[in-house]
Amino acid sequence: MLDKRKARYLTGETIREIGILTLVFVPLDILLASQPINLLGISLGLAGGLISIAVGIVAESRV
């Protein structure tokens, strides 16, 4: 059974990993897309990835 500290650490790590994967796959999607590039979607994807990384790091460090 997990205690609160371990659960918070794992949650922060998961959120951080989601952000990293987002930052990896958004540019890859841009390179492989056959349609015209939508700057709003790209901006929101990259911003969401950066926010996820920041929230994950904060959640991990508060353990």
GIGIWO-V482407 format. One record per backbone hydrogen bond with DSSP energy under -1.0 kcal/mol. CO is the residue of the C=O (numbers start at 1). NH is the residue of the N-H. If there is no record, write none. Layout:
BEGIN
CO;NH  CO;NH
END
This chain:
BEGIN
3;7  4;8  5;9  6;10  7;11  8;12  9;13  10;14  11;15  12;16  13;17  14;18  15;19  16;20  17;21  18;22  19;23  20;24  21;25  22;26  24;28  25;29  26;30  27;31  28;32  29;33  38;42  39;43  40;44  41;45  42;46  43;47  44;48  45;49  46;50  47;51  48;52  49;53  50;54  51;55  52;56  53;57  54;58  55;59  56;60  57;61  58;62  60;63
END
